[in-house]
Amino acid sequence: MKNNSVEKSTSVKKNIFVKKDNPTGTGEELSMLTELLKLATNVRKAVLPKLNNNKREIIRRQYGGDPHFEIDELAETIVEKALQEWKLPIAYFSEDRGMISVHKNPKWLLIIDPIDGTRPAMANFESCCFSAAVVPYSKRPVFGEITNALILELKSGDYFYADRSQPKIMSSVPQVPLLNKEIELDNMFWSTELTAHPIKQITKVCGDLIDNSVTTGAVFVFTSASFSLTRILTGQLDSHVDVGHRILLDHPELEEEFLKVGRGKVVTLFPYDIAAAAFILSKAGGVVTDAYGKSLDELVLTTDKSIKGQCSIIAASNPDLHQKIMNQLNWGSENL
C-alpha cells in the first residue's frame, strides 16, 4: 500500500476543529469546516443514545422512495434547528426536507444526508455516517461545483474532510489516505448495494466480479455509500460498486422489478448519498465515475427523486483497478 500525502487534524471527539498550528485556508474556509463539524457533532450526540433502540417505525415515504424512519426524523430536526443559527449565508437540501433557504440571499448550498446508513444505525452497526457537501448556491448545482465536504462516522466520531482549495484531505484517522495500489480482482475487498435493488439483475451484471473475489478477496454490503467510499480512503476496501441505476436506464422494461423490491418506489442511488464521500475520495486520489465510466461532474445534486434524478457509481482506489472492474461487469442485453 502506498501512503499518499496526509494532513491530519485533531479529533472532532475533543471538540477541537482546526489545528492551532495550521494557518492554511481563508477565514471563511476554516469557518465552513468548523460549522460543518459542529453540525455533524450535534447530530451524532442526538442519535447515539438511540442506536441501541432498534426501532423500525417508518414515519413516511411520500417524499422520494427510501423510507423515512424515526431516527431519520430526529437527525433531520437537529439539522433544521442548528442551521437556523448559522451566520454563513446558506440554503440546504436534505434527504427528507428538500430545498430549504435559511437566509434571504444564500451564498452556499449544503447537500446533506443526516444519516447515510439508517438501517445500520438502527441495528447499532458502525456503518452510519453524517454527510454534507457544499456548493455555491444555485437551483441546479452539480457535483463538479462542490467546494467542501465532510463525512463523520456517527458511532466513532471519526471524520474525513476535503476543501477544493487545499491540496490534502483532512481526517481524524491517522495516515489517511491509504489507497491500495497493487490489487487484482481475485483478491479485491469491495462493497456493493442491495437495498431496493432486484438481486437477480444485480448478480447478472456483477456475478463474475462476485465469483472472482468472494473467496480469495471479500464482498461486503454496508448499506451506506458514505461508509463504503471512506473505507477506500482507509485502505480497508479497494472499491465500491452500485450499478442499479444503469441497469434501469439501459432496460426500462425492468422498472416493475425495481418497483416490486422497492415496495412501489424506485430506489437506486441518490446524489446526496455520494456527494460528500465521492468528492473526498476523488480529492485524495481515488477514481470515481458512474456505472458508464463517465465523470460525475455534471451530476445534479438537488434531485426530485425521479429515476432521472438518481445515479450509479463505480469507485476504486486506483485507475487500473477501476478499469478492471468496468471490464468485468456484464452488460450484455441478452444477459439482462
Buried (B, 14 or more C-beta within 10 A) or exposed (E): EEEBEBBBBBBBEEEEBBEEEEEBBEEEBBBBBEBBBBBBBBBBEBBEEBBEEEEEEEEEBEEBBBBBBBBBBBBBBBBBEBBEEBEBBBBBBBBBBBEBEBBEEBEBBBBBBBBBBBBBBBBEBBBBBBBBBBBEBEEEBBBEBBBBBBBBBBBBBBBBBBBEEBEBBBBBBEEBBBBBEEBBBEBBBBBBBEBBBBEEBBBBBBBBBBEBBEEEBBBBEBBBBBBBBBBBBBBBBBBBBBBBBBBBBBBEEBEEBBBEBBEEBBBBBBBBBBBBBBBBBBBBBBBBBBBBEEEBEEBBBBBEBEBEBBBBBBBBBBEBBBBBBBEBBBBEEEEB
